[in-house]
């Protein structure tokens, strides 16, 4: 599904007066989640899922087929875990 198709679906399901209003709602939602994760907080939407962050340790390895090595620094990664309602709907 493309973003344009998703905006149309949001307009229909959310009874928005226009596609622009639906797109603003999507942008507000994604910007809000990004803001929460940037503060290293988590957000739980009961039944839908949980947005959170996880610390990823530094690691090093070799590039396959060569003798070159690399080091990836420690960082924080975003995570999402689906809730039971979504899992049940997909099954």
Secondary structure, 3 states (H helix, E strand, C coil): CCHHHHHHHHHHHHCCCCHHHHHHHHHHHHHHHHHHHHCCCCEEECCCEEEEEEEECCEEEECCCCCCEEEECCEEEEEEEECHHHHHHHC
